[in-house]
């Protein structure tokens, strides 16, 4: 297995949210082909979600619809490798009632008849370890153990135990995708191999946040990259890139301005070793419609060319 801790990661996230049946199509595989060609990538994050019913549910249902099947996951990894891409596998838990996963939380002291952290982590560990085995079987170069689990981050002992269980079945490097503004609030970075976070910072706030993140990276001496980063193509999104509910007129310019500002700021920081940008859907809109729509995807928009040009230059110079 190649060592992904070295070299620039010119990546994109593909397939979200991983709805069963949508990956097992020629259209989905063609989407990945177009992505690799249009963006000059060397990496892809294959990301999908399993569901728990509500933020205090302790059961994560990953074997049933709508979550993609194991065969769909393996086929997507196989296709990525055929395209010459290194793969980060990223299983994520979502909440069925629409609550953001960052709000999954339980009492810090067990109380009779109330849901418990131990029950949730037992279910979550089963979910993550299952897919860590798939990552090992298919030769994924990186495995992500969680995404933006802000209200769980303080449960250090449980996260360390989860990482230990993952290492029993997966021999490659491990990362955790902390949320924006949380890089300096995770106390167990020493247990993973790569620090990564969601780079949804306002177009005019990159420098101050990179200063803060740099202190974390230097303190731990670990590689760092943005495992998510992106902006919707809608007016105002460049100032609120993390707000997927924002309403606004479609604007390629707003999205492109975000990417240009992010790339310019990060170019000054050699410790930023790349991106897995957000995101590229398994089912693309038509080439005619794409430039006139909002949303995070960059297919057919100005940002697509900006990303391609930037990635080509980074890979040529790395």
C-alpha positions in Angstrom: 0.0 0.0 0.0 1.3 3.5 -0.9 2.1 5.9 1.9 -0.4 8.7 1.6 1.3 10.7 4.3 3.6 12.0 1.6 2.7 14.1 -1.5 0.1 16.6 -2.3 -3.6 15.5 -2.2 -5.4 16.9 -5.2 -8.8 15.4 -4.3 -12.5 15.6 -4.5 -15.3 14.0 -2.5 -17.5 11.7 -4.6 -20.9 10.0 -4.2 -22.5 11.8 -1.2 -24.8 10.8 0.4 -24.5 7.3 -0.9 -28.1 6.4 -1.5 -28.6 2.7 -2.2 -28.9 1.9 -5.9 -27.5 5.2 -7.1 -23.9 3.9 -7.2 -24.7 0.7 -9.0 -25.3 2.5 -12.3 -23.3 3.3 -15.5 -24.2 6.9 -14.8 -22.4 6.9 -11.5 -19.3 5.4 -12.9 -19.3 7.8 -15.8 -19.6 10.6 -13.2 -16.4 9.5 -11.6 -14.7 9.3 -14.9 -15.7 12.9 -15.7 -14.6 14.0 -12.3 -11.1 12.5 -12.7 -10.8 14.0 -16.1 -12.1 17.5 -15.4 -10.3 18.2 -12.2 -6.9 16.6 -12.7 -7.1 14.6 -9.5 -4.8 12.1 -7.8 -7.1 11.4 -4.9 -10.8 10.8 -4.2 -12.8 10.5 -1.0 -15.6 8.0 -1.3 -18.2 9.2 1.2 -21.5 7.8 2.2 -23.9 7.9 5.2 -25.7 5.5 7.5 -28.6 6.7 9.6 -29.6 6.8 13.2 -33.2 7.9 13.9 -32.5 11.0 16.1 -29.6 12.6 17.9 -30.1 10.5 21.0 -30.6 7.2 19.2 -28.0 4.5 20.0 -28.5 2.3 17.0 -26.9 3.1 13.6 -28.6 1.2 10.8 -26.0 0.7 8.0 -27.1 -2.6 6.6 -30.4 -1.4 5.2 -31.5 1.2 2.7 -30.9 4.0 2.1 -27.2 3.3 2.8 -25.2 2.0 -0.2 -24.4 -1.7 -0.1 -21.0 -3.2 0.5 -20.8 -4.2 -3.1 -21.6 -0.6 -4.2 -18.8 0.7 -2.0 -16.3 -1.9 -3.3 -17.3 -1.2 -6.9 -16.7 2.5 -6.4 -13.3 1.9 -4.9 -12.4 -0.4 -7.7 -13.5 2.2 -10.3 -11.4 4.9 -8.6 -8.4 2.7 -8.7 -8.9 1.9 -12.3 -8.8 5.7 -12.9 -5.5 5.9 -11.1 -6.8 7.6 -8.0 -5.8 7.0 -4.4 -8.8 6.5 -2.2 -9.9 7.7 1.2 -12.9 5.8 2.5 -15.2 7.9 4.6 -18.3 6.3 6.3 -20.4 8.9 8.0 -23.3 8.8 10.4 -26.3 11.0 9.7 -29.5 11.6 11.6 -32.7 10.4 9.9 -34.8 13.3 11.3 -32.5 15.9 9.7 -30.6 17.0 12.7 -26.9 17.7 11.9 -24.7 14.9 13.2 -22.7 17.4 15.3 -25.6 17.4 17.8 -25.4 13.7 18.6 -24.9 13.7 22.3 -25.7 11.9 25.6 -25.4 12.6 29.3 -21.8 12.5 30.4 -22.8 10.4 33.4 -24.9 7.3 32.8 -28.5 7.6 34.0 -30.8 4.6 34.3 -33.4 4.4 31.5 -31.6 7.0 29.4 -29.5 6.4 26.3 -25.8 6.1 27.0 -22.5 6.9 25.3 -21.4 3.3 25.7 -24.4 2.0 23.7 -23.9 4.6 21.0 -20.1 4.0 20.6 -20.7 0.2 20.5 -23.0 0.7 17.5 -20.8 3.3 15.9 -17.7 1.1 16.3 -19.5 -1.8 14.6 -20.3 0.5 11.7 -16.8 2.0 11.4 -14.9 -1.3 11.9 -17.1 -3.0 9.3 -16.0 -0.4 6.7 -12.4 -0.4 7.9 -12.4 -4.1 6.9 -13.6 -3.1 3.4 -10.9 -0.4 3.2 -8.3 -3.0 4.0 -9.7 -5.6 1.6 -9.8 -3.1 -1.3 -6.5 -1.4 -0.5 -7.7 2.1 0.4 -4.8 4.4 1.0 -6.5 6.3 3.9 -9.5 5.6 6.2 -11.6 8.3 7.9 -13.1 7.3 11.3 -15.6 10.1 11.7 -16.9 13.4 10.3 -17.8 16.6 12.2 -18.9 14.8 15.3 -18.5 17.9 17.4 -20.5 16.9 20.4 -18.6 13.6 20.7 -15.1 15.0 20.3 -14.7 15.3 24.1 -15.2 11.6 24.6 -11.4 10.9 24.3 -11.3 7.4 25.8 -14.0 6.1 23.5 -12.4 7.6 20.4 -9.0 6.1 21.3 -10.7 2.7 21.8 -12.4 3.0 18.4 -9.1 3.8 16.8 -7.5 0.8 18.5 -10.3 -1.5 17.1 -9.9 0.0 13.6 -6.1 -0.7 13.6 -6.8 -4.4 14.3 -8.4 -4.7 10.9 -7.0 -1.9 8.8 -3.2 -1.5 8.2 -3.2 1.9 6.5 -3.2 5.4 7.9 -6.2 6.8 9.8 -7.6 10.3 9.9 -10.5 12.1 11.6 -12.5 14.8 9.9 -13.1 17.4 12.7 -15.4 20.3 12.0 -14.5 23.8 11.1 -13.3 25.8 14.1 -12.7 22.6 16.1 -9.1 21.8 15.1 -7.8 23.1 18.5 -10.5 21.3 20.5 -9.6 17.7 19.7 -7.4 16.2 22.4 -6.6 12.9 20.8 -4.8 13.9 17.5 -1.8 11.9 18.6 -3.9 8.7 18.1 -4.4 9.3 14.3 -1.9 9.5 11.5 -3.2 12.5 9.7 -5.1 15.6 11.0 -7.9 16.7 8.7 -10.8 19.2 9.0 -13.6 20.8 7.2 -12.4 24.0 5.5 -15.6 26.0 5.3 -14.2 29.3 6.3 -15.5 32.6 5.0 -13.8 34.1 2.0 -12.3 36.9 4.1 -11.3 34.8 7.2 -8.8 32.3 5.9 -5.6 33.9 7.3 -6.8 34.0 10.9 -8.1 30.5 10.8 -5.0 29.1 9.2 -2.9 30.8 11.9 -4.9 28.9 14.5 -4.8 25.6 12.7 -1.0 26.0 12.1 -0.4 26.0 15.9 -2.2 22.6 16.2 -0.3 21.1 13.3 3.0 22.2 14.7 2.2 21.0 18.2 1.4 17.5 17.0 3.9 17.2 14.1 1.3 15.4 11.9 0.4 15.8 8.2 -2.6 18.0 7.6 -5.1 18.5 4.8 -8.7 19.8 4.4 -10.7 16.6 4.0 -13.7 18.8 3.1 -13.8 22.4 1.7 -16.2 24.0 -0.6 -18.9 26.6 -1.3 -22.2 26.7 -2.9 -22.7 28.5 -6.2 -25.2 31.0 -4.7 -25.0 34.7 -3.8 -23.6 35.1 -0.3 -22.3 31.6 0.0 -18.7 32.8 0.0 -19.3 34.4 3.3 -21.2 31.4 4.8 -19.7 28.4 3.0 -20.9 25.9 5.7 -24.6 26.9 5.4 -26.1 24.3 3.0 -29.6 25.7 3.8 -28.7 29.2 2.5 -31.1 30.6 -0.1 -29.8 32.7 -2.8 -29.6 33.4 -6.6 -27.3 31.0 -8.4 -23.8 32.6 -8.7 -20.8 30.9 -10.2 -18.8 34.0 -9.3 -19.5 33.6 -5.5 -18.3 29.9 -5.6 -15.3 30.7 -7.7 -14.3 33.6 -5.4 -14.3 31.3 -2.4 -12.0 28.8 -4.2 -9.6 31.4 -5.3 -9.3 33.0 -1.9 -8.8 29.6 -0.2 -6.2 28.5 -2.7 -4.3 31.8 -2.4 -4.3 31.7 1.4 -3.3 28.0 1.6 -0.5 28.4 -0.9 1.3 30.4 1.7 1.2 27.5 4.2 3.3 24.6 3.0 1.9 22.4 5.8 -1.5 22.4 4.0 -1.0 19.2 2.0 -4.1 19.3 -0.1 -7.9 19.1 -0.2 -10.7 16.6 -0.7 -13.1 19.2 -2.0 -16.9 19.1 -1.5 -18.4 17.7 -3.6 -19.1 15.7 -6.8 -22.4 13.8 -7.1 -22.8 10.3 -8.4 -25.6 11.5 -10.6 -24.7 14.6 -12.5 -27.1 17.2 -13.8 -27.1 17.8 -17.5 -24.2 19.8 -18.9 -26.7 22.5 -20.1 -28.4 22.9 -16.7 -25.3 22.6 -14.4 -23.9 26.1 -14.9 -27.2 27.7 -13.8 -27.8 25.8 -10.6 -26.8 26.4 -7.0 -25.3 23.7 -4.7 -21.8 22.7 -3.8 -20.9 20.7 -6.9 -18.5 22.5 -9.4 -19.4 20.5 -12.5 -19.9 22.8 -15.4 -19.1 25.9 -13.4 -16.3 28.4 -13.3 -14.8 26.8 -10.2 -14.3 23.6 -12.1 -11.7 25.3 -14.3 -10.1 27.1 -11.3 -9.7 23.8 -9.5 -8.3 22.0 -12.5 -5.7 24.7 -13.1 -4.7 24.9 -9.5 -4.4 21.1 -9.1 -2.3 20.7 -12.3 0.1 23.3 -11.1 0.4 21.8 -7.6 1.0 18.3 -8.9 3.6 19.5 -11.4 5.5 21.4 -8.7 5.2 18.8 -5.9 
